[in-house]
Amino acid sequence: MKLYKDYAVNTFEIIIIGAGPAGLQLSYFLKQANISHIVLERADCAGSFFTTYPPHKKLISINKVNTGFDDDDKNLRWDWNSLLSKGHNLLLKQFDQSYYPNSDNLVAYLNQFAQQHQLPVLYQCAVSMVERHQEQFLVTTAQQEQYCARLVVDATGTGKANVPDIEGIEHAHAYAEMSNDVSAFKNKRVLILGKGNSAFETADSLLQSAANIHLISPNDFNFAWVTHYPGHLRSVNQGFLDTFFLKQQNAILNGKVKWIRVNDKGTLDVEMMFSEDNDIEVNQYDAVVNCTGFSCELSYYDKAITPNRCLHGKFPELTENWESTNVPGLYFAGTNMQYNDYKKSSTPFIHGIRHNVEALSQILISKLRNTPLPSSKISAQQLYSSVCERIRKSASVWFLFGNMYDVYQNTDDGAYQCFKDIPRLVFERGEQFNQFSGYILMFSYAIPQDENERKKFSQHGFLHPVVRQYAQGEIVAERHMLEDIYSEWENLERLDNGIRAMLS
Ligand SMILES: Cc1cc2nc3c(=O)[nH]c(=O)nc-3n(C[C@H](O)[C@H](O)[C@H](O)COP(=O)(O)OP(=O)(O)OC[C@H]3O[C@@H](n4cnc5c(N)ncnc54)[C@H](O)[C@@H]3O)c2cc1C
């Protein structure tokens, strides 16, 4: 291993790689806790992912400016883009008032966040190698600068566009090349590979220009309003569906593309095999656009510490603490945290990332300072009001439904030790909650098992609070608060459904 200079001067407790929303959010919390750290970012600004994506510039994360409430904590439930900070004095709505904001404004916001909080970000520092050097990680940048730390947090996102293994894929346009100027597609036949939000967003933008638009991928798509996963097809991108179901010359196909070849007319022949009956057809298109998703990069790790991957190599494989399963001391933050609750809640989006990253910061601080996870003690009399306060306001247990808990642990003197924002897997696997007695609060879409209780809930289930009681590690009772059609959770007396009695 070659050391380019005396790396002792560049030694930190933590190195964060990447200054996207996750890297910035983590740096904010580490700075608050006086943890020495640095953020290495390859681009010349923070949030650079959003300078390219989405190419049509319209974010699918909600920015609800008018909520009728002036409580900053509560308002975070309807603000999917702002990062967490004390006093919430820097919010995306100061940069953009649209319900679906413009991605350039998000970039401006993220850079202001980094600047205002004086986060230690070094721009134009692309990490080219991460190695182990004794008990430390040694991180080298493309400029041959070297940095050393006990822990590394990789917050480099999933910005690597997938290129499917299809003969002739080089003839396809990349999703990143698309823009709101669709004049080049006037009167053309266009095939879009993929059926996620990027494919539908691209199809929507082409409606005004193309003659035919076909979408193809092997399987059907899921609606976010059915699965509650914000990465599934969002209604903001569903304009194209109308044109398919109302027979406006567009199609949605289930099948695999085998090859793409340039024909004698200079257009493209595309062979596709349909999923339903394995039928093979060759269709002609003027253009093909590749919208088949993204994965993590992680090409800069030394062979000896290459992190294990999962889910077809798309994401790093993680422990309950978001630590690599095979590289101790290497953690992941941001969209790369999603292995632990894949497609189950809001983890890959900023409104999930910010709360997961706050929880990660507590885990890291507790490891570095050898302290327990933060908690506060409350009396048995305070338990119900404490739970109600969180039901009314908390954005973390709300967005990370089923995967983020508030934990109220019995103490010997009949009081409770209250831990906010404990990831489900930390609760289930962590030693601290072994043989747990007490209560947890979470939000859930799942309606109760009990026949009589089920009747009180809507058939599909709306997001609602659930309190579970544990004794010696076993679940002994569970109550679901009734659904609030306004999702405001103000009048809890009316919705209580036995929670007060359970906690008293
Ligand atoms: C097409 C698309 C649209 C999306 N739209 C939304 C949306 O509207 N709202 C939303 O909340 N989420 C959206 N997402 C999810 C989005 O990716 C995440 O919310 C967000 O970008 C994740 O933040 P992050 O910090 O984990 O990663 P990123 O934002 O990707 O940040 C990673 C950072 O790491 C840097 N980096 C990478 N490699 C290196 C290296 N070797 N050395 C140094 N720095 C490096 C990058 O330059 C980048 O700045 C979208 C995703 C896709 C694919």
The ligand as an SDF file (V2000), in Angstrom:
LIG
                    3D

 53 58  0  0  0  0  0  0  0  0999 V2000
  -35.0130    8.6550  -11.3770 C   0  0  0  0  0  0  0  0  0  0  0  0
  -35.1110    8.8390   -9.9110 C   0  0  0  0  0  0  0  0  0  0  0  0
  -35.9170    9.8350   -9.3970 C   0  0  0  0  0  0  0  0  0  0  0  0
  -36.0060   10.0200   -8.0270 C   0  0  0  0  0  0  0  0  0  0  0  0
  -36.8230   10.9840   -7.5460 N   0  0  0  0  0  0  0  0  0  0  0  0
  -36.8910   11.1800   -6.2070 C   0  0  0  0  0  0  0  0  0  0  0  0
  -37.7220   12.1890   -5.6710 C   0  0  0  0  0  0  0  0  0  0  0  0
  -38.4460   12.8760   -6.3850 O   0  0  0  0  0  0  0  0  0  0  0  0
  -37.7220   12.3610   -4.3290 N   0  0  0  0  0  0  0  0  0  0  0  0
  -36.9510   11.6040   -3.4900 C   0  0  0  0  0  0  0  0  0  0  0  0
  -37.0030   11.8080   -2.2690 O   0  0  0  0  0  0  0  0  0  0  0  0
  -36.1830   10.6280   -3.9810 N   0  0  0  0  0  0  0  0  0  0  0  0
  -36.1310   10.4020   -5.2990 C   0  0  0  0  0  0  0  0  0  0  0  0
  -35.3480    9.4030   -5.7890 N   0  0  0  0  0  0  0  0  0  0  0  0
  -34.5780    8.5790   -4.8740 C   0  0  0  0  0  0  0  0  0  0  0  0
  -33.2430    9.3130   -4.7120 C   0  0  0  0  0  0  0  0  0  0  0  0
  -32.2610    8.6500   -5.3860 O   0  0  0  0  0  0  0  0  0  0  0  0
  -32.9350    9.5030   -3.2650 C   0  0  0  0  0  0  0  0  0  0  0  0
  -33.9450   10.1500   -2.5580 O   0  0  0  0  0  0  0  0  0  0  0  0
  -31.6640   10.3330   -3.0220 C   0  0  0  0  0  0  0  0  0  0  0  0
  -30.9530   10.6920   -4.1520 O   0  0  0  0  0  0  0  0  0  0  0  0
  -30.8300    9.4360   -2.2140 C   0  0  0  0  0  0  0  0  0  0  0  0
  -29.9190   10.1980   -1.5350 O   0  0  0  0  0  0  0  0  0  0  0  0
  -28.4910    9.5940   -1.2140 P   0  0  0  0  0  0  0  0  0  0  0  0
  -27.7990   10.6490   -0.4320 O   0  0  0  0  0  0  0  0  0  0  0  0
  -28.6070    8.2440   -0.6530 O   0  0  0  0  0  0  0  0  0  0  0  0
  -27.7890    9.3980   -2.6480 O   0  0  0  0  0  0  0  0  0  0  0  0
  -27.4910   10.4300   -3.8070 P   0  0  0  0  0  0  0  0  0  0  0  0
  -28.4390   11.5530   -3.8280 O   0  0  0  0  0  0  0  0  0  0  0  0
  -27.3530    9.6230   -5.0480 O   0  0  0  0  0  0  0  0  0  0  0  0
  -26.0800   11.0300   -3.4100 O   0  0  0  0  0  0  0  0  0  0  0  0
  -24.8880   10.2900   -3.5550 C   0  0  0  0  0  0  0  0  0  0  0  0
  -23.7300   11.2660   -3.6670 C   0  0  0  0  0  0  0  0  0  0  0  0
  -22.5270   10.5230   -3.6450 O   0  0  0  0  0  0  0  0  0  0  0  0
  -21.6320   11.0750   -4.5930 C   0  0  0  0  0  0  0  0  0  0  0  0
  -20.6740   10.0370   -4.9870 N   0  0  0  0  0  0  0  0  0  0  0  0
  -20.9300    8.8960   -5.6820 C   0  0  0  0  0  0  0  0  0  0  0  0
  -19.7870    8.1920   -5.8360 N   0  0  0  0  0  0  0  0  0  0  0  0
  -18.7980    8.8900   -5.2220 C   0  0  0  0  0  0  0  0  0  0  0  0
  -17.4210    8.6850   -5.0450 C   0  0  0  0  0  0  0  0  0  0  0  0
  -16.7860    7.6070   -5.5400 N   0  0  0  0  0  0  0  0  0  0  0  0
  -16.6960    9.6110   -4.3670 N   0  0  0  0  0  0  0  0  0  0  0  0
  -17.3170   10.7120   -3.8400 C   0  0  0  0  0  0  0  0  0  0  0  0
  -18.6230   10.9680   -4.0050 N   0  0  0  0  0  0  0  0  0  0  0  0
  -19.3660   10.0600   -4.6870 C   0  0  0  0  0  0  0  0  0  0  0  0
  -22.5350   11.5100   -5.7420 C   0  0  0  0  0  0  0  0  0  0  0  0
  -21.9060   12.4860   -6.5390 O   0  0  0  0  0  0  0  0  0  0  0  0
  -23.7560   12.0430   -4.9760 C   0  0  0  0  0  0  0  0  0  0  0  0
  -23.6420   13.4090   -4.6950 O   0  0  0  0  0  0  0  0  0  0  0  0
  -35.2740    9.1880   -7.1650 C   0  0  0  0  0  0  0  0  0  0  0  0
  -34.4650    8.1720   -7.6940 C   0  0  0  0  0  0  0  0  0  0  0  0
  -34.4050    7.9900   -9.0400 C   0  0  0  0  0  0  0  0  0  0  0  0
  -33.5460    6.8850   -9.5720 C   0  0  0  0  0  0  0  0  0  0  0  0
  1  2  1  0
  2  3  1  0
  2 52  2  0
  3  4  2  0
  4  5  1  0
  4 50  1  0
  5  6  2  0
  6  7  1  0
  6 13  1  0
  7  8  2  0
  7  9  1  0
  9 10  1  0
 10 11  2  0
 10 12  1  0
 12 13  2  0
 13 14  1  0
 14 15  1  0
 14 50  1  0
 15 16  1  0
 16 17  1  0
 16 18  1  0
 18 19  1  0
 18 20  1  0
 20 21  1  0
 20 22  1  0
 22 23  1  0
 23 24  1  0
 24 25  2  0
 24 26  1  0
 24 27  1  0
 27 28  1  0
 28 29  2  0
 28 30  1  0
 28 31  1  0
 31 32  1  0
 32 33  1  0
 33 34  1  0
 33 48  1  0
 34 35  1  0
 35 36  1  0
 35 46  1  0
 36 37  1  0
 36 45  1  0
 37 38  2  0
 38 39  1  0
 39 40  1  0
 39 45  2  0
 40 41  1  0
 40 42  2  0
 42 43  1  0
 43 44  2  0
 44 45  1  0
 46 47  1  0
 46 48  1  0
 48 49  1  0
 50 51  2  0
 51 52  1  0
 52 53  1  0
M  END
$$$$
